[in-house]
């Protein structure tokens, strides 16, 4: 993994955390659904990326 990619990943995670905090203040149940959806999508994308590398 290149330094740029890992940096980008950290920024994205931080961005998501701040978004999640804002969402959480609005309504916890919505957030949980949103986070689960995002997490699942993220896992799927990462798996695809791993597969395409090999």
Residue pairs with C-beta under 8 A, 6 or more apart in sequence:
16 38
20 31
20 34
20 35
23 30
23 31
23 34
24 31
